[in-house]
Amino acid sequence: MMKKVIVTGGAGFIGSAVCRYLVKERQVEVLNLDKLTYAGVPESLKEIEDSPLYRFAKVDVCDKEAVTEAFVDFQPDAVMHLAAESHVDRSIDGPSAFIETNIVGTYNMLGCAREYWNELSTDRKKEFRFHHISTDEVYGSLGAEGLFEETTSYDPRSPYSASKASSDHLVMAWFHTYGLPVVITNCSNNYGPYHFPEKLIPLVILNALDEKPLPIYGKGDNIRDWLYVEDHARALVTVVETGRLGETYNVGGRNERTNLEVVETICSILDELRPRESASYKDLIAFVTDRPGHDARYAIDATKLETELGWKAQEDFDSGIRKTVQWYLDNAWWWKPLREGRYTGERLGTA
């Protein structure tokens, strides 16, 4: 069992969920390496910031000296590499940051991990793992039928997904060429607490509370498979602990919804929990020009993870989205400074 884990990007949405789960539920010692870009929110770790099991270091994953020092000082049993630029719209406006962090940063992490691993004792070498966390977007766009499987060919369509596809290939190359013990996961769209407000679900919740338009790209018929972030965190820890080396595991919630269905569901929950004076929140829905290169449908087949490693999602979309809406209603202390400072809801990714 892991005792000490380096988590990169641990101040981000999924990374902070992983840190909270490791510290609170698994009593694992965590070193969080995060550059604290616009999407890095240390307040997401408020629940564990005073724990003796949690440490934070402001480190860019592209900084070889800083990353090497972290390995040497902390002596981890595993690395969970989540640090990445992740918003498709921002990758359309400025792809260079995605190339630097997602590709060069992963290359640097692999190099530092390999140097560290080579110096471990035989027993510790056998136990060490490098877990690379990726996305289903590397597979491209599905038609009306079918699911992404681990054997699905890569077909990225955005600068973001292309950069993640590249990093996936680098990780697998380090396994085959150098023997570095790696596992990869590719997940569907996450949602839940502490989600930065630029993404669809928190954007819609907060725009609705502000009585602003609820923007939906195109006709709203693009389909995503939604995964509750805390289910994802459990899946990631399961894979790093018990996954087979050199294997990829897809993580999905089996919760396909069109974007329009997602927004209408949020509106219905808000109509119940915090009703408007004279109308439904659905009246705020506004269809806008579609995103360039917008993939039609994503859907994950998580059978391999479920059958081989025994993971199951605990939340379906109906239960998870209600918890999410309620969390945003109860935690303005977290999101209000972000909406007033870093991101106010403006449209991104128009190219």
VOBA-1610 file (N, C-alpha, C; in pm, whole numbers, padded with zeros to 5 digits, always signed):
BEGIN
Met+00083-00120+00000Met+00000+00000+00000Met+00087+00125+00000Met+00041+00227-00071Met+00116+00351-00079Met+00116+00423+00055Lys+00230+00479+00091Lys+00240+00562+00210Lys+00264+00708+00176Lys+00335+00733+00064Lys+00370+00871+00026Lys+00351+00888-00124Val+00275+00992-00162Val+00243+01013-00303Val+00267+01159-00341Ile+00335+01180-00453Ile+00340+01313-00514Ile+00220+01327-00606Val+00142+01431-00586Val+00030+01465-00674Val+00067+01595-00744Thr+00073+01595-00877Thr+00096+01719-00950Thr-00039+01779-00988Gly-00047+01912-00984Gly-00174+01978-01014Gly-00277+01958-00907Gly-00232+01943-00783Gly-00323+01913-00673Gly-00408+02029-00626Ala-00386+02149-00679Ala-00473+02262-00646Ala-00582+02281-00751Gly-00582+02194-00852Gly-00686+02199-00954Gly-00809+02122-00912Phe-00904+02111-01002Phe-01034+02051-00971Phe-01020+01903-00934Ile-00969+01821-01026Ile-00958+01679-00999Ile-00844+01652-00902Gly-00732+01724-00918Gly-00617+01704-00830Gly-00650+01730-00684Ser-00729+01832-00656Ser-00764+01861-00516Ser-00854+01752-00460Ala-00941+01695-00543Ala-01025+01584-00497Ala-00940+01463-00464Val-00835+01438-00543Val-00744+01327-00517Val-00669+01351-00385Cys-00619+01472-00367Cys-00548+01504-00242Cys-00638+01487-00121Arg-00759+01537-00129Arg-00852+01524-00015Arg-00881+01378+00015Tyr-00902+01299-00089Tyr-00933+01157-00069Tyr-00815+01082-00008Leu-00695+01105-00060Leu-00577+01036-00009Leu-00554+01068+00139Val-00566+01195+00174Val-00536+01237+00312Val-00648+01198+00407Lys-00772+01229+00372Lys-00884+01210+00464Lys-00930+01065+00473Glu-00936+00997+00359Glu-00994+00863+00358Glu-00890+00752+00362Arg-00769+00781+00313Arg-00669+00674+00303Arg-00547+00697+00392Gln-00539+00811+00458Gln-00428+00843+00548Gln-00292+00827+00479Val-00287+00871+00356Val-00163+00870+00277Val-00098+01008+00285Glu+00034+01011+00297Glu+00106+01138+00300Glu+00119+01191+00157Val+00082+01317+00138Val+00076+01376+00004Val+00165+01499-00004Leu+00242+01506-00113Leu+00311+01629-00151Leu+00246+01679-00279Asn+00183+01795-00271Asn+00114+01856-00383Asn+00207+01955-00453Leu+00240+01925-00579Leu+00320+02016-00661Leu+00227+02088-00757Asp+00217+02219-00747Asp+00127+02295-00833Asp+00188+02431-00863Lys+00179+02471-00987Lys+00231+02601-01031Lys+00141+02716-00988Leu+00015+02684-00956Leu-00087+02783-00922Leu-00110+02881-01037Thr-00151+02825-01151Thr-00200+02908-01260Thr-00338+02961-01221Tyr-00408+03024-01316Tyr-00540+03082-01287Tyr-00635+02976-01228Ala-00620+02850-01268Ala-00714+02745-01225Ala-00670+02675-01098Gly-00553+02708-01045Gly-00507+02650-00920Gly-00563+02728-00802Val-00642+02661-00719Val-00713+02730-00611Val-00676+02661-00479Pro-00580+02716-00406Pro-00541+02652-00278Pro-00656+02635-00180Glu-00757+02722-00190Glu-00871+02712-00099Glu-00948+02581-00117Ser-00929+02513-00232Ser-00994+02384-00254Ser-00939+02276-00160Leu-00828+02308-00093Leu-00763+02212-00004Leu-00777+02253+00143Lys-00871+02342+00168Lys-00891+02394+00304Lys-00916+02281+00405Glu-00986+02175+00361Glu-01021+02065+00451Glu-00899+01990+00502Ile-00787+01995+00428Ile-00670+01915+00467Ile-00546+01999+00489Glu-00555+02131+00474Glu-00434+02214+00474Glu-00358+02207+00607Asp-00426+02176+00715Asp-00359+02167+00845Asp-00321+02025+00884Ser-00348+01930+00796Ser-00315+01791+00828Ser-00164+01768+00822Pro-00109+01691+00913Pro+00034+01658+00908Pro+00068+01569+00788Leu-00035+01514+00723Leu-00012+01428+00606Leu-00005+01506+00476Tyr-00030+01637+00482Tyr-00037+01716+00359Tyr+00073+01821+00352Arg+00140+01828+00237Arg+00238+01933+00211Arg+00212+01993+00073Phe+00247+02120+00060Phe+00233+02189-00069Phe+00365+02254-00108Ala+00398+02246-00238Ala+00513+02318-00292Ala+00473+02381-00424Lys+00498+02512-00436Lys+00468+02580-00562Lys+00577+02545-00662Val+00546+02454-00753Val+00643+02400-00848Val+00579+02388-00985Asp+00651+02432-01086Asp+00613+02413-01226Asp+00666+02277-01270Val+00582+02193-01328Val+00627+02059-01368Val+00732+02064-01479Cys+00750+02179-01541Cys+00855+02195-01642Cys+00991+02228-01580Asp+00995+02254-01451Asp+01117+02293-01381Asp+01189+02168-01330Lys+01288+02122-01405Lys+01356+01996-01373Lys+01422+02000-01235Glu+01488+02109-01203Glu+01558+02118-01075Glu+01460+02107-00958Ala+01348+02180-00966Ala+01251+02179-00857Ala+01184+02044-00843Val+01151+01982-00955Val+01086+01851-00951Val+01182+01745-00896Thr+01307+01749-00941Thr+01407+01655-00890Thr+01423+01669-00739Glu+01429+01791-00692Glu+01443+01817-00548Glu+01324+01759-00471Ala+01204+01772-00529Ala+01084+01719-00464Ala+01093+01567-00450Phe+01138+01499-00555Phe+01154+01353-00550Phe+01254+01313-00441Val+01368+01379-00443Val+01476+01342-00350Val+01435+01366-00205Asp+01370+01480-00180Asp+01333+01515-00043Asp+01215+01432+00010Phe+01118+01408-00075Phe+00993+01345-00030Phe+00998+01192-00036Gln+01073+01138-00131Gln+01086+00991-00145Gln+00949+00923-00162Pro+00878+00954-00270Pro+00742+00901-00287Pro+00741+00753-00327Asp+00629+00689-00296Asp+00602+00553-00343Asp+00534+00556-00480Ala+00475+00669-00513Ala+00403+00682-00640Ala+00392+00828-00679Val+00368+00851-00808Val+00339+00984-00861Val+00204+00976-00931Met+00116+01070-00899Met-00010+01084-00971Met-00004+01218-01044His+00015+01210-01175His+00045+01329-01256His-00083+01383-01319Leu-00139+01486-01254Leu-00261+01549-01303Leu-00237+01689-01358Ala-00120+01749-01332Ala-00096+01888-01373Ala-00112+01902-01524Ala-00201+01992-01564Ala-00226+02012-01708Ala-00310+02136-01728Glu-00290+02200-01841Glu-00388+02296-01891Glu-00502+02213-01948Ser-00627+02245-01913Ser-00734+02149-01941Ser-00857+02204-02013His-00866+02334-02037His-00990+02388-02092His-00979+02402-02244Val-01064+02330-02316Val-01058+02328-02462Val-01067+02469-02520Asp-01159+02550-02468Asp-01175+02685-02522Asp-01046+02766-02510Arg-00977+02754-02397Arg-00852+02827-02380Arg-00744+02772-02475Ser-00748+02643-02505Ser-00649+02587-02598Ser-00669+02639-02740Ile-00791+02675-02771Ile-00819+02735-02903Ile-00761+02876-02909Asp-00776+02951-02801Asp-00726+03088-02798Asp-00575+03096-02782Gly-00517+03001-02707Gly-00373+03007-02679Gly-00313+02868-02661Pro-00282+02799-02770Pro-00235+02660-02758Pro-00096+02644-02698Ser-00014+02747-02698Ser+00126+02731-02657Ser+00138+02683-02512Ala+00053+02733-02422Ala+00059+02690-02282Ala+00028+02542-02268Phe-00056+02490-02356Phe-00094+02350-02352Phe+00022+02261-02400Ile+00093+02309-02501Ile+00211+02234-02548Ile+00317+02231-02439Glu+00338+02343-02374Glu+00444+02354-02274Glu+00413+02268-02151Thr+00297+02287-02092Thr+00264+02216-01969Thr+00233+02069-01994Asn+00147+02043-02091Asn+00097+01907-02108Asn+00198+01813-02174Ile+00279+01866-02265Ile+00376+01781-02333Ile+00514+01792-02268Val+00568+01913-02265Val+00702+01931-02209Val+00702+01899-02060Gly+00597+01941-01990Gly+00588+01912-01847Gly+00583+01763-01819Thr+00507+01689-01899Thr+00501+01544-01880Thr+00636+01480-01911Tyr+00700+01525-02016Tyr+00836+01476-02049Tyr+00931+01498-01932Asn+00924+01615-01871Asn+01012+01645-01757Asn+00979+01556-01637Met+00850+01538-01609Met+00810+01451-01498Met+00858+01308-01519Leu+00847+01260-01641Leu+00893+01124-01672Leu+01043+01110-01651Gly+01118+01212-01696Gly+01263+01207-01680Gly+01305+01209-01534Cys+01241+01295-01456Cys+01274+01303-01313Cys+01232+01176-01239Ala+01116+01123-01275Ala+01069+01000-01212Ala+01162+00884-01244Arg+01209+00879-01368Arg+01300+00770-01406Arg+01432+00778-01331Glu+01487+00897-01319Glu+01613+00913-01245Glu+01595+00870-01099Tyr+01485+00909-01039Tyr+01456+00872-00901Tyr+01438+00721-00888Trp+01358+00663-00977Trp+01328+00520-00975Trp+01454+00435-00991Asn+01544+00480-01077Asn+01668+00404-01100Asn+01753+00392-00974Glu+01738+00486-00881Glu+01820+00486-00760Glu+01754+00413-00643Leu+01632+00366-00659Leu+01563+00299-00551Leu+01619+00158-00528Ser+01596+00106-00408Ser+01632-00032-00381Ser+01545-00125-00465Thr+01583-00249-00477Thr+01509-00344-00561Thr+01364-00355-00517Asp+01340-00365-00385Asp+01204-00380-00335Asp+01120-00256-00365Arg+01176-00138-00340Arg+01100-00015-00365Arg+01079+00008-00513Lys+01175-00036-00594Lys+01159-00025-00739Lys+01037-00101-00787Lys+01016-00219-00731Lys+00902-00302-00771Lys+00770-00238-00734Glu+00769-00161-00627Glu+00645-00103-00577Glu+00612+00033-00639Phe+00710+00102-00694Phe+00689+00239-00744Phe+00595+00240-00865Arg+00513+00346-00873Arg+00422+00364-00987Arg+00422+00510-01032Phe+00413+00529-01164Phe+00391+00662-01223Phe+00255+00655-01291His+00160+00729-01238His+00023+00728-01290His-00004+00858-01365His-00031+00845-01494His-00060+00961-01579His-00211+00969-01599Ile-00268+01084-01563Ile-00413+01103-01571Ile-00445+01183-01697Ser-00528+01126-01783Ser-00557+01187-01913Ser-00708+01198-01934Thr-00749+01210-02059Thr-00886+01245-02094Thr-00939+01157-02206Asp-01071+01141-02213Asp-01130+01068-02325Asp-01126+01148-02454Glu-01093+01276-02445Glu-01093+01359-02566Glu-00983+01319-02664Val-00884+01242-02617Val-00780+01195-02709Val-00837+01104-02817Tyr-00954+01044-02791Tyr-01012+00949-02885Tyr-01090+01017-02998Gly-01114+01146-02985Gly-01187+01217-03090Gly-01336+01222-03063Ser-01415+01205-03169Ser-01560+01224-03160Ser-01632+01096-03200Leu-01732+01056-03121Leu-01814+00939-03152Leu-01938+00979-03231Gly-01988+00883-03309Gly-02119+00900-03370Gly-02228+00867-03271Ala-02345+00835-03322Ala-02460+00810-03235Ala-02445+00682-03155Glu-02365+00587-03205Glu-02349+00458-03139Glu-02205+00437-03095Gly-02186+00338-03007Gly-02052+00298-02969Gly-01999+00369-02847Leu-01888+00316-02792Leu-01823+00371-02674Leu-01672+00373-02695Phe-01604+00465-02628Phe-01459+00464-02628Phe-01410+00347-02543Glu-01324+00265-02600Glu-01258+00158-02527Glu-01108+00186-02522Glu-01037+00112-02438Glu-00893+00134-02425Glu-00819+00109-02555Thr-00879+00033-02644Thr-00816+00002-02774Thr-00859+00097-02885Thr-00946+00194-02854Thr-00990+00290-02955Thr-00871+00373-03005Ser-00862+00390-03135Ser-00753+00469-03193Ser-00764+00615-03152Tyr-00650+00678-03134Tyr-00648+00820-03099Tyr-00683+00905-03221Asp-00763+01009-03197Asp-00804+01099-03305Asp-00837+01236-03247Pro-00739+01303-03181Pro-00768+01430-03113Pro-00806+01540-03212Arg-00897+01630-03167Arg-00950+01733-03257Arg-00921+01875-03212Ser-00872+01895-03090Ser-00844+02030-03039Ser-00698+02037-02995Pro-00643+02158-02981Pro-00507+02168-02926Pro-00495+02102-02790Tyr-00599+02113-02707Tyr-00596+02047-02576Tyr-00584+01896-02590Ser-00675+01835-02665Ser-00674+01689-02675Ser-00550+01639-02747Ala-00498+01716-02842Ala-00374+01676-02910Ala-00256+01676-02813Ser-00253+01774-02723Ser-00143+01780-02627Ser-00153+01664-02527Lys-00275+01627-02488Lys-00291+01514-02397Lys-00261+01381-02467Ala-00297+01369-02593Ala-00263+01248-02669Ala-00111+01231-02676Ser-00042+01342-02701Ser+00104+01337-02706Ser+00163+01292-02573Ser+00110+01346-02463Ser+00164+01309-02332Ser+00136+01162-02301Asp+00019+01111-02342Asp-00010+00968-02325Asp+00094+00882-02395His+00127+00919-02517His+00224+00842-02595His+00363+00848-02533Leu+00400+00963-02478Leu+00528+00974-02411Leu+00535+00879-02291Val+00429+00877-02212Val+00427+00791-02094Val+00444+00644-02134Met+00370+00601-02235Met+00381+00462-02277Met+00518+00432-02337Ala+00578+00531-02403Ala+00713+00512-02457Ala+00814+00492-02346Trp+00799+00564-02234Trp+00891+00548-02120Trp+00874+00410-02055Phe+00755+00354-02066Phe+00733+00218-02017Phe+00804+00116-02106His+00785+00126-02235His+00841+00027-02327His+00992+00044-02345Thr+01040+00168-02345Thr+01182+00191-02371Thr+01267+00176-02246Tyr+01221+00234-02136Tyr+01302+00239-02015Tyr+01253+00149-01902Gly+01135+00090-01920Gly+01081+00004-01816Gly+01018+00077-01700Leu+00998+00209-01712Leu+00936+00285-01602Leu+00797+00229-01575Pro+00765+00196-01450Pro+00635+00134-01419Pro+00521+00236-01423Val+00445+00235-01529Val+00342+00336-01551Val+00204+00273-01564Val+00103+00353-01534Val-00036+00325-01568Val-00096+00456-01619Ile-00197+00445-01706Ile-00264+00562-01763Ile-00414+00546-01743Thr-00481+00656-01711Thr-00627+00657-01711Thr-00677+00768-01803Asn-00785+00738-01873Asn-00853+00837-01958Asn-00996+00848-01909Cys-01035+00969-01867Cys-01164+00986-01802Cys-01262+01065-01888Ser-01390+01049-01856Ser-01494+01131-01918Ser-01506+01264-01843Asn-01602+01347-01883Asn-01617+01479-01825Asn-01649+01472-01676Asn-01570+01542-01596Asn-01592+01545-01451Asn-01681+01664-01412Tyr-01749+01649-01299Tyr-01825+01760-01240Tyr-01829+01738-01090Gly-01863+01842-01015Gly-01871+01830-00870Gly-01819+01954-00800Pro-01795+01946-00668Pro-01748+02061-00590Pro-01611+02109-00635Tyr-01587+02238-00616Tyr-01457+02303-00642Tyr-01420+02304-00792His-01520+02306-00879His-01495+02306-01023His-01480+02451-01070Phe-01369+02483-01136Phe-01344+02622-01175Phe-01457+02673-01265Pro-01502+02797-01245Pro-01626+02844-01307Pro-01626+02862-01458Glu-01515+02834-01526Glu-01515+02845-01672Glu-01584+02725-01738Lys-01595+02612-01667Lys-01651+02490-01725Lys-01804+02494-01724Leu-01867+02413-01809Leu-02010+02425-01836Leu-02096+02424-01710Ile-02084+02322-01627Ile-02177+02308-01514Ile-02163+02422-01412Pro-02043+02452-01362Pro-02037+02566-01268Pro-02071+02699-01334Leu-02036+02715-01462Leu-02070+02839-01531Leu-02221+02860-01535Val-02293+02755-01567Val-02439+02765-01576Val-02499+02791-01439Ile-02452+02721-01336Ile-02505+02744-01200Ile-02485+02888-01158Leu-02364+02939-01176Leu-02332+03073-01126Leu-02394+03182-01214Asn-02399+03161-01345Asn-02470+03257-01430Asn-02617+03264-01392Ala-02676+03150-01363Ala-02817+03148-01325Ala-02839+03227-01196Leu-02752+03206-01098Leu-02766+03279-00971Leu-02749+03429-00991Asp-02671+03468-01093Asp-02650+03610-01124Asp-02752+03664-01224Glu-02849+03579-01263Glu-02951+03620-01361Glu-02887+03658-01495Lys-02781+03589-01532Lys-02714+03611-01660Lys-02756+03503-01759Pro-02738+03528-01891Pro-02770+03424-01990Pro-02691+03295-01964Leu-02755+03183-01997Leu-02693+03051-01983Leu-02653+03004-02123Pro-02527+03025-02161Pro-02486+02998-02299Pro-02475+02850-02331Ile-02534+02809-02442Ile-02523+02672-02489Ile-02472+02675-02633Tyr-02364+02603-02659Tyr-02304+02603-02793Tyr-02396+02532-02893Gly-02409+02594-03012Gly-02486+02533-03121Gly-02630+02508-03082Lys-02675+02383-03103Lys-02811+02344-03069Lys-02820+02276-02933Gly-02704+02259-02867Gly-02704+02192-02737Gly-02714+02041-02746Asp-02691+01985-02866Asp-02707+01841-02883Asp-02577+01762-02872Asn-02466+01829-02839Asn-02342+01757-02813Asn-02356+01676-02685Ile-02307+01553-02687Ile-02329+01460-02576Ile-02198+01432-02503Arg-02205+01433-02370Arg-02091+01399-02286Arg-02134+01294-02183Asp-02036+01214-02140Asp-02055+01114-02035Asp-02001+01176-01906Trp-02088+01196-01805Trp-02052+01274-01688Trp-02010+01185-01571Leu-01902+01224-01504Leu-01842+01148-01395Leu-01824+01238-01274Tyr-01882+01199-01161Tyr-01870+01278-01038Tyr-01724+01273-00990Val-01670+01389-00957Val-01525+01399-00934Val-01477+01312-00819Glu-01558+01293-00717Glu-01515+01209-00604Glu-01514+01061-00641Asp-01603+01020-00731Asp-01593+00885-00788Asp-01464+00870-00867His-01428+00974-00940His-01305+00970-01019His-01183+00958-00929Ala-01181+01033-00820Ala-01067+01027-00728Ala-01048+00885-00675Arg-01158+00819-00639Arg-01149+00681-00592Arg-01096+00589-00701Ala-01139+00612-00824Ala-01093+00530-00936Ala-00943+00547-00958Leu-00895+00671-00950Leu-00753+00696-00974Leu-00665+00627-00870Val-00707+00631-00745Val-00628+00566-00640Val-00634+00414-00658Thr-00749+00362-00698Thr-00760+00219-00727Thr-00663+00176-00836Val-00653+00255-00942Val-00566+00221-01055Val-00418+00228-01016Val-00378+00333-00946Val-00236+00346-00912Val-00193+00235-00816Glu-00286+00187-00734Glu-00252+00082-00638Glu-00258-00059-00697Thr-00355-00083-00786Thr-00379-00221-00829Thr-00379-00242-00980Gly-00365-00134-01058Gly-00365-00149-01203Gly-00242-00223-01254Arg-00258-00290-01368Arg-00146-00362-01430Arg-00054-00264-01501Leu+00076-00286-01487Leu+00174-00195-01545Leu+00161-00191-01698Gly+00179-00070-01752Gly+00172-00053-01896Gly+00033-00058-01953Glu-00069-00054-01865Glu-00207-00062-01911Glu-00277+00073-01901Thr-00379+00090-01985Thr-00468+00205-01980Thr-00604+00160-01928Tyr-00662+00244-01842Tyr-00796+00217-01789Tyr-00885+00339-01815Asn-00999+00316-01880Asn-01094+00423-01902Asn-01187+00438-01782Val-01211+00562-01743Val-01296+00590-01627Val-01416+00673-01674Gly-01534+00616-01659Gly-01655+00687-01701Gly-01770+00663-01606Gly-01867+00751-01612Gly-01980+00742-01520Gly-02104+00676-01576Arg-02100+00641-01707Arg-02218+00585-01775Arg-02338+00677-01759Asn-02313+00806-01779Asn-02418+00908-01763Asn-02417+01003-01883Glu-02462+00955-01996Glu-02463+01039-02116Glu-02579+01138-02110Arg-02547+01264-02139Arg-02648+01368-02146Arg-02608+01467-02256Thr-02707+01522-02326Thr-02677+01634-02414Thr-02648+01757-02328Asn-02576+01851-02384Asn-02549+01975-02310Asn-02679+02045-02271Leu-02777+02041-02360Leu-02905+02104-02330Leu-02973+02034-02211Glu-02968+01901-02209Glu-03026+01828-02096Glu-02957+01863-01964Val-02825+01879-01968Val-02749+01915-01848Val-02797+02051-01796Val-02808+02148-01886Val-02846+02283-01845Val-02989+02285-01794Glu-03078+02216-01860Glu-03217+02214-01817Glu-03232+02144-01681Thr-03152+02042-01656Thr-03155+01976-01526Thr-03111+02070-01415Ile-03004+02144-01440Ile-02957+02243-01343Ile-03066+02346-01315Cys-03130+02393-01421Cys-03236+02493-01405Cys-03351+02438-01320Ser-03389+02314-01343Ser-03499+02254-01267Ser-03464+02243-01119Ile-03339+02205-01089Ile-03296+02194-00949Ile-03295+02332-00883Leu-03245+02432-00955Leu-03243+02568-00900Leu-03385+02622-00883Asp-03475+02588-00975Asp-03615+02630-00960Asp-03672+02578-00829Glu-03629+02461-00788Glu-03676+02401-00663Glu-03604+02458-00541Leu-03471+02469-00548Leu-03392+02506-00430Leu-03381+02656-00408Arg-03378+02734-00517Arg-03370+02880-00505Arg-03449+02944-00619Pro-03580+02938-00613Pro-03663+02982-00725Pro-03650+03132-00752Arg-03664+03165-00882Arg-03671+03306-00922Arg-03809+03361-00883Glu-03820+03490-00886Glu-03946+03552-00842Glu-04061+03523-00936Ser-04034+03525-01068Ser-04149+03520-01159Ser-04131+03424-01276Ala-04020+03351-01284Ala-03998+03267-01402Ala-03903+03154-01369Ser-03891+03062-01464Ser-03795+02953-01451Ser-03657+02999-01497Tyr-03555+02937-01442Tyr-03419+02964-01489Tyr-03400+02923-01635Lys-03486+02834-01684Lys-03475+02792-01824Lys-03495+02909-01920Asp-03563+03012-01873Asp-03584+03130-01959Asp-03453+03203-01988Leu-03348+03174-01911Leu-03218+03240-01932Leu-03131+03169-02036Ile-03176+03052-02083Ile-03097+02975-02181Ile-03080+03055-02309Ala-02955+03062-02357Ala-02924+03136-02481Ala-02832+03050-02567Phe-02875+03018-02687Phe-02793+02941-02780Phe-02694+03035-02850Val-02567+02995-02850Val-02462+03080-02906Val-02386+03002-03014Thr-02305+03075-03090Thr-02226+03014-03197Thr-02142+02900-03142Asp-02140+02790-03214Asp-02073+02670-03165Asp-01922+02689-03155Arg-01860+02608-03070Arg-01714+02603-03056Arg-01653+02545-03183Pro-01541+02601-03232Pro-01473+02541-03348Pro-01428+02399-03317Gly-01456+02306-03409Gly-01413+02168-03391Gly-01479+02096-03277His-01602+02132-03245His-01673+02077-03128His-01707+01930-03151Asp-01650+01840-03072Asp-01679+01697-03085Asp-01824+01669-03053Ala-01884+01577-03132Ala-02028+01552-03120Ala-02064+01474-02995Arg-01985+01370-02965Arg-02025+01282-02855Arg-01904+01213-02795Tyr-01900+01205-02663Tyr-01804+01122-02590Tyr-01883+01024-02504Ala-01834+00901-02498Ala-01894+00803-02407Ala-01790+00696-02377Ile-01774+00665-02249Ile-01668+00575-02203Ile-01723+00437-02170Asp-01650+00335-02213Asp-01674+00199-02166Asp-01577+00171-02053Ala-01625+00169-01929Ala-01540+00149-01812Ala-01537+00003-01765Thr-01574-00089-01854Thr-01584-00230-01816Thr-01452-00285-01762Lys-01341-00250-01826Lys-01210-00303-01783Lys-01180-00263-01639Leu-01203-00137-01605Leu-01180-00088-01469Leu-01275-00155-01371Glu-01399-00171-01411Glu-01500-00228-01322Glu-01476-00376-01296Thr-01441-00451-01401Thr-01428-00596-01386Thr-01291-00636-01332Glu-01184-00571-01378Glu-01050-00609-01334Glu-01017-00557-01195Leu-01058-00434-01165Leu-01014-00370-01041Leu-01128-00346-00942Gly-01250-00373-00983Gly-01363-00369-00889Gly-01417-00232-00856Trp-01382-00129-00935Trp-01433+00005-00907Trp-01574+00020-00965Lys-01658+00091-00893Lys-01792+00127-00942Lys-01821+00271-00903Ala-01882+00346-00993Ala-01925+00481-00959Ala-02037+00475-00855Gln-02030+00561-00757Gln-02131+00564-00651Gln-02243+00663-00682Glu-02215+00761-00767Glu-02315+00862-00801Glu-02363+00844-00944Asp-02494+00849-00966Asp-02543+00867-01102Asp-02559+01016-01127Phe-02594+01055-01248Phe-02595+01198-01278Phe-02699+01273-01195Asp-02815+01211-01174Asp-02921+01280-01100Asp-02879+01310-00957Ser-02815+01214-00890Ser-02772+01238-00752Ser-02652+01331-00748Gly-02558+01312-00841Gly-02436+01394-00841Gly-02462+01539-00875Ile-02551+01565-00971Ile-02574+01704-01011Ile-02651+01779-00902Arg-02738+01710-00830Arg-02808+01775-00718Arg-02709+01812-00608Lys-02616+01720-00576Lys-02513+01750-00476Lys-02429+01869-00521Thr-02399+01874-00650Thr-02314+01980-00704Thr-02382+02116-00694Val-02507+02123-00737Val-02581+02249-00730Val-02590+02296-00585Gln-02621+02204-00495Gln-02633+02240-00353Gln-02500+02291-00299Trp-02389+02229-00342Trp-02257+02272-00296Trp-02230+02417-00336Tyr-02263+02453-00460Tyr-02240+02591-00504Tyr-02331+02689-00431Leu-02452+02646-00399Leu-02539+02733-00321Leu-02483+02757-00181Asp-02416+02657-00126Asp-02368+02665+00013Asp-02227+02720+00026Asn-02154+02739-00084Asn-02011+02770-00074Asn-01969+02890-00160Ala-02044+02997-00147Ala-02007+03120-00218Ala-01869+03171-00176Trp-01826+03139-00054Trp-01693+03181-00007Trp-01583+03133-00101Trp-01608+03017-00166Trp-01506+02961-00255Trp-01512+03023-00394Trp-01632+03028-00453Trp-01641+03069-00593Trp-01656+03219-00615Lys-01707+03291-00518Lys-01730+03434-00541Lys-01602+03511-00571Pro-01491+03489-00499Pro-01367+03560-00534Pro-01316+03525-00673Leu-01341+03402-00718Leu-01298+03362-00852Leu-01380+03434-00958Arg-01509+03445-00937Arg-01596+03513-01033Arg-01569+03663-01037Glu-01526+03717-00925Glu-01500+03861-00920Glu-01361+03896-00969Gly-01272+03797-00971Gly-01134+03825-01007Gly-01084+03754-01130Arg-01065+03622-01120Arg-00996+03549-01226Arg-01079+03522-01350Tyr-01210+03499-01331Tyr-01294+03465-01446Tyr-01437+03509-01417Thr-01487+03602-01498Thr-01618+03661-01472Thr-01730+03604-01558Gly-01697+03500-01639Gly-01801+03436-01721Gly-01794+03471-01867Glu-01689+03540-01912Glu-01680+03580-02053Glu-01662+03460-02145Arg-01703+03475-02271Arg-01689+03369-02370Arg-01543+03351-02407Leu-01500+03223-02413Leu-01364+03188-02453Leu-01370+03097-02575Gly-01256+03086-02645Gly-01244+02987-02752Gly-01318+03017-02879Thr-01328+03142-02917Thr-01397+03176-03041Thr-01305+03173-03163Ala-01172+03159-03138Ala-01073+03155-03247Ala-01087+03275-03337
//
